[in-house]
């Protein structure tokens, strides 16, 4: 009996060892398998409310975030309107397209607005390799839905951006110096007020040359988006409110059908987060510096109530667009899941830290306060990523430099780079002719006398595209940018959503 009991105890002990050995544990989990620990979500708790659809899953090991389930979109058309913050959106798309080596449809160098108003012809555009379809458009032209659908794949995403109409008029007035053009002695808002006392008198006398056949004072955003110039000139009487509403509502419906996202300049960060979600991009893809902003002393000055009401009647289609799509934007935000406000807060936090980090590095420092690399941790909204010196150069790159490097890639893709005479292209005189001589063999649209980009931009571009080998790249970098190879003694900083 004792022997049997010992045997039973031995068998039971062996069985328990086998059970314990076969039970899975995190320490035996295959490398790279996604595991969700409670302490990860605790990091988010101080800043944001959790999405219950993610928390309540009974098997946390199988949990996935929206960015892990969606498919990245790479084809996008920006209908670029005048004086609405479009260059900043353009640069966000420029950076994304450059990193992914996507195909831009480009105006011929270096006339970025040559396709405006309705000049999207082979005469004015750079050729595409293998006569294929482009991935991206970000330049000025009057939007023609049929034209674009014939030139882009059916899965391209169409976006645009609007601005509060009176604010947009102020920007137009300052940029195009309309007081002088209209022979109005008053400047700033006083000049605008005088214009709005009798806008028809001045507008008919205005012109911006062959490519700008009308003033940007009346429904200019609507005209950029395809509202008929002739209809804009022959608009119904300012007193005919019923007719004005009929015309404007019809055009709003048209834009609603044609665009997946209409961004709003006054809510730029919210618009970018919506763009990120629409395109299934990462937080890194929407980091930005404001591009081509201009300040003027009377920017915040108000106009008399009478003139503001006159402007609403004068530019009524633009007001209808803005009011509808501003409301639409907030409706989208209200319906968004996965804690939109938490993502917005984290994005703003990361973008501010990116600027602080990059400003230090781009001044020639070996380190910022975050080290040589700022690391952003994975979150419920985006995979993790690093921000190093080359990322900083890319995000800070000017629209002119993006155009130049897009053109470099485009002309090489069609094999016509050897037929280009760079001396015909005008740019700013470069400060370092020795550097330009060193990269001249690789540069299509530049010679030792002119430049569209910083020297570092040129060098990293030619290296990234395989034109300069690593040995020569390191030698040129050490010679012209020794600061970029200094050692940084600060350990990299990792940002979490509640930092």
C-alpha positions, 0 to 999 in steps of 0.5 A: 500500500505504501509503495502504491501511495509513493508511486501515485505521489511520484506520478502526480509530481511529474504531471505538475512539472509537465503542466508548469513547463507547458504553461506559456509565460511572457519570458518565453514569448517569441521575440517581437510578439506584441504584448500589452502590459498594464504599466504601458496603459498606466503611462497614458492615464495621466493625459488621456481617457482610454478607449474602452474598445481597446481596454475591454478585450478579454485577451490583451495579448491580441490587442491591436491599435488602429494604426496597426490595422489600417493600410498606409495611403501614398497617393494624395492631391492637395488642391492648393489655394492662395494665402490659406497656409497651404505651404505648410500642408504642402511641406508635410506632404513633401516630407512624406513623399520624399521619405517614401521616394514617391512620384510627384507631378511637377511644374517644369523647373522652377516656375512653381505656379506655371500650371495656374490658372488652367495650364496643366499641360505637357508643355508646363509639366515635367514628364513622368517615367514610363508615362505612368501616373503620379502619386502626389500633386501639391502645386497651384492650379485651378482644381479640375476634377476631371483633369486630375482623375485622368492623371491620378489613380482612382485611389488618390485622396483629395484634400484642400485647406480653407481660411476664415475669409476676412483673415485671408483677404488681409493676407492677400492685401498685404502680399499683393500690395493691393492698396498700391495696385488699387491706388488707395492711399490708406494702408492696412485695414483702412485700405481694405475698408475703403475697398469694401465701400465700393469693391466692384469699382476696384476689382474690375481694374485689377489684374495680376498678369496673364497667369492671374486674370482676376483679383484674389479679393472675391471668392478667391478660394472658391475660384481656386477650387473650380468655381467659374471665373465668369460666374464669379464676375457675373454674380447676382446682385449683392442684395439677392440673398436667395440667389446667393444662397442657391449658388453657394450651396450648390458649390459646397455640395460639389466640394463635399463630393470631390474631397475626402478632407477639407482642412481649416487653417485656424484649426491646423493641428486638428486638421493634421491629425484628421489627415494622419488618420485618413491616410494611416500615417504616423505622428512622425509624418505630420510633424511640421514647421510653419512655412512662408509665414508673414507678419504685418503690424495690422494683422489683428486689426479689426474692420468696422461692422458695416465693411465686414458685412459688405465682405460677407456679401461680396465674397459669399461663396468663400464664407459658405465654404468656410462655415460649412467645412468648419462645422464639418471638421468639428463633426468629424472630431466629435465622431472620432474614436481612439481618443482624438483629444489625447492624440491631439495633445500628444502630437502638439507635445511631440511637435513642440519638443521636435522644434526645440530639439531641431533648433539646437541641432540645426544651429550646429550643436552636437546635442540638444537637451534631449541628446543627439536623437529624440526618441518617441515611444510607441503609443496607441496612436502611432508606432515609435520613431526617432528624430535625428539631425537628418530628420530635422533638416528634412522637416525644416527644408524650404518649399523651394528646396523640396521642389529642386530635389523633386525635380532632381529625382524626376529628371533622372527617372526619365533619363534626361538629366544629361541634356540639362544646362544648369546655367539657365536656372536661376537661384540664390548665390551660394556661400561655398563654391568649393562645396558646390564644385564637389557635388556638381557631378551629381547635381542636375539643376545647379552649378557652382554659382547657384543653389536652391537648398542648403549644402547639407540638404544637397549632400544628404540627398545625393547620398540618400539617392545612391549618387555619392558612396558612403566613403565620399559622403563621410569625407565631405561631411567631415570637411564641410559639416564637422559639427554633424559628426561630433559625439554627443555625451547626452543619452537619448531622451524617450518621450511618453504620452504623459511626459 
